[in-house]
Amino acid sequence: MTMSASTLGQRVRALRRERGLSQADLAGGTVSASYVSLIESDRRTPEPPVVELLAERLGTTVEYLLTGRDRTELDERLLKLRFAELALANGAATEARDRLLDLTREGDHELIWETLWALTRAHEALGETDRALDGLERLIAAARRGETLPVGLLPLLTMRCRLLSEAGDFGRSIELGEQALTEVRRLGLEGTDDEIRLASTLVAAYWGRGDLTTAQRLAARVIERAEHNGSRRARGSAYWNAALVTEARGDFGLALEMVEKALALMAEDDSERSLARLRLTYGWLLLRADPPEPGRAAPLLAQAHEVFLRTSDSGDLASCETELARLELLSGRPADAIAMALRAMGRLEGRTAVEAGRARWVLGLAMVADGRNAAGVEECRTAAEELQSLGARLEAAQAWRELAELQARHGDPAQALESYRRMADCADVRPPAPLPATHPNHPAATTG
């Protein structure tokens, strides 16, 4: 092979044209021509059987399509790695992890960092956050030693910040994120795309902890830098996370404008999974508008869910199904909301994640709407405690406030008062000092 096409899609397109085939010819009725078009534009990663079919019809080898190298040049371990990456791209994270673990046991030094990077992403996809973070620490240390890695230092630091936030460890996420930003500025990388994405991820961590003042201040600086220097993708990332902060501060209209702008900026340049996450955020915002807009949110959430089912991890799926449960609840279908919320919780079983508290909260509200008041209120209380214990102070405070109103509505003023106190705890409001004793001569004093 003499062609130098650098991606699988480019190699397919170059060989197809060299053979004088149309996309329909290559599809041959087994797959659609439009699917071939998506592969050639690198907007869809084909599954292994499709790669084998394309190789046969193009008169080449699977190895060449996957790597750009002939079988005679190809190391067997590299082929194993490429098939594992293909499985990961198609949502078969368990298969990918198992293949990659086999590779790590072989101890191939030449592929050690490429294998570890793929394995770290497989652990993330499976919700194995601690193992993913362990892999990231090894990769970060290797990057700082000057090892040649398939990914740069800044994306690694950004991923670590994001994973810590998703696990509810907002304090550690912020600490390491701020350290990373300091390091980036010392290296003179401020304003680069990777720095903008790191800072945007840090905005989300501050938002998750409930520190809206710091989040808003940082978001404004990130947007300013992104507009001056950033790519469409970096600008989209900046507006995406700024929308979360803007919604939390009560400006739904501006938050929707921001997420719509992010979607327009990233629609052509980002991965299918990232776009699904952004549509999830868009749907999330619409369900929190005043009044909520379930009709507009429904197709966005359905589209995101279809992508997550095919390509993503249990965390993304759980987040999407939590919002689908909220959609069912707002649409007057509490029984369906309960089923969907339970499905989301099942995906997170055994994991420490803020999303588990969110799913349980929606479950509790749906149970109340379904007439199961006592059980529903208890689920809501447990959810509020989970959110508070994980450090999601803003969300916990909102949950305690809504729970207090539920309890008051259902005739439990003592528990409502306790929930209001827990809400104040989330905001670090100190309890009042004891009132001074009433002076004996005061008119309100009692006499013996």
Helices and strands as residue ranges (DSSP letters): H 8-18, H 23-27, H 33-40, H 48-58, H 62-67, G 71-73, H 76-89, H 93-106, G 109-111, H 112-125, H 129-145, H 153-166, H 170-186, H 193-209, H 212-229, H 232-248, H 252-266, H 272-287, H 294-311, H 314-330, H 334-347, H 354-369, H 373-389, H 393-409, H 413-426
